[in-house]
Amino acid sequence: MTDALELHCVFRQTNSESGLIDWIQNAFLQDAALIINPASFSFDRIAVLDVVNLIHRPVMELHIATSTNARISACVTSVPACNIRQHQW
C-alpha cells in the first residue's frame, strides 16, 4: 500500500525512552509525519511529549487497547484507536 501511495514508511519498536526520543528527533530532521503508539511513555514522559511537539507534519497517536481500559479512559478527548495532534499526556 505504501508503494501505491508513494510513501516511505519506517517501523520501529523500543522499550528505551532515549531511543524513542532519538527516532522522533530524526523524524523532525527529515520533516516527516509521525504515527506513534507511545504506550506507557504517554502517561508521564515530558521529554517524549516535548520532542513530539517538534514535528511539523501530521502526528497520529495510536493506542492499541480496549476502550474499557482504565488508563485509556483517563485520556482527554480520545477517539477510538487514535488521537491526532491532541497531545495532552
Backbone torsions as a table, in degrees:
resi	resn	phi	psi	omega
1	MET	NA	-37.9	-179.5
2	THR	-64.7	-33.9	177.2
3	ASP	-64.2	-43.5	180.0
4	ALA	-62.5	-33.6	179.9
5	LEU	-92.1	0.6	-178.4
6	GLU	56.1	46.8	178.1
7	LEU	-109.9	145.8	172.1
8	HIS	-107.2	116.0	-178.0
9	CYS	-113.1	140.9	176.1
10	VAL	-122.1	128.3	179.7
11	PHE	-111.6	130.1	-179.3
12	ARG	-140.3	154.3	176.7
13	GLN	-141.9	138.0	178.1
14	THR	-153.5	156.6	170.2
15	ASN	-106.4	5.2	-176.7
16	SER	-101.1	119.9	178.3
17	GLU	-62.1	-42.1	-178.9
18	SER	-66.0	-37.6	176.5
19	GLY	-64.3	-41.9	177.8
20	LEU	-61.2	-44.7	179.2
21	ILE	-61.9	-43.0	177.4
22	ASP	-58.7	-43.9	-179.5
23	TRP	-65.3	-40.0	179.5
24	ILE	-67.5	-40.2	175.8
25	GLN	-62.1	-37.4	176.9
26	ASN	-63.5	-41.3	176.8
27	ALA	-61.5	-40.8	177.2
28	PHE	-60.4	-47.4	-178.7
29	LEU	-63.2	-29.0	178.7
30	GLN	-90.9	3.6	-178.3
31	ASP	53.5	46.8	-176.0
32	ALA	-101.6	156.8	170.4
33	ALA	-77.2	168.7	-175.6
34	LEU	-141.3	129.4	168.1
35	ILE	-115.1	122.3	-173.5
36	ILE	-132.9	135.5	168.7
37	ASN	-109.6	90.9	-172.8
38	PRO	-75.1	-10.0	179.3
39	ALA	48.1	-130.1	-176.1
40	SER	-69.7	-15.6	177.3
41	PHE	-67.3	-13.2	-176.5
42	SER	-84.5	-6.2	-172.6
43	PHE	-98.9	-27.9	-179.3
44	ASP	-153.6	26.6	-177.4
45	ARG	-109.1	90.1	-178.3
46	ILE	-63.4	-37.0	-179.3
47	ALA	-61.3	-39.3	178.3
48	VAL	-65.9	-45.3	178.5
49	LEU	-60.7	-44.2	179.7
50	ASP	-58.6	-44.2	-178.3
51	VAL	-72.6	-34.9	176.4
52	VAL	-62.2	-37.2	-179.7
53	ASN	-68.2	-11.3	174.5
54	LEU	-72.2	-28.6	-173.0
55	ILE	-65.2	126.5	179.1
56	HIS	-91.7	-22.4	179.1
57	ARG	-82.4	172.5	179.0
58	PRO	-56.9	141.4	176.3
59	VAL	-123.4	127.7	176.0
60	MET	-118.3	125.1	175.8
61	GLU	-98.3	120.0	-175.0
62	LEU	-116.8	123.9	176.1
63	HIS	-114.5	129.1	178.9
64	ILE	-101.8	99.1	-178.0
65	ALA	-165.8	166.1	175.2
66	THR	-79.0	153.3	-178.5
67	SER	-69.1	-13.1	178.8
68	THR	-88.9	-3.2	178.2
69	ASN	-62.0	124.2	-175.6
70	ALA	-61.0	-36.1	-179.3
71	ARG	-67.6	-40.5	179.1
72	ILE	-69.1	-39.7	179.4
73	SER	-60.9	-24.5	179.7
74	ALA	-76.8	-15.0	-179.6
75	CYS	-66.8	144.6	180.0
76	VAL	-87.1	139.0	177.4
77	THR	49.2	50.9	-178.7
78	SER	-91.3	146.9	177.9
79	VAL	-111.9	138.2	179.8
80	PRO	-50.2	126.5	177.9
81	ALA	82.6	-29.9	-177.7
82	CYS	-160.9	157.5	169.1
83	ASN	-123.7	139.5	177.5
84	ILE	-115.0	118.9	178.5
85	ARG	53.0	41.1	175.9
86	GLN	-126.8	60.9	-175.1
87	HIS	-82.0	92.3	178.4
88	GLN	-119.2	40.8	-177.1
89	TRP	-59.3	NA	NA
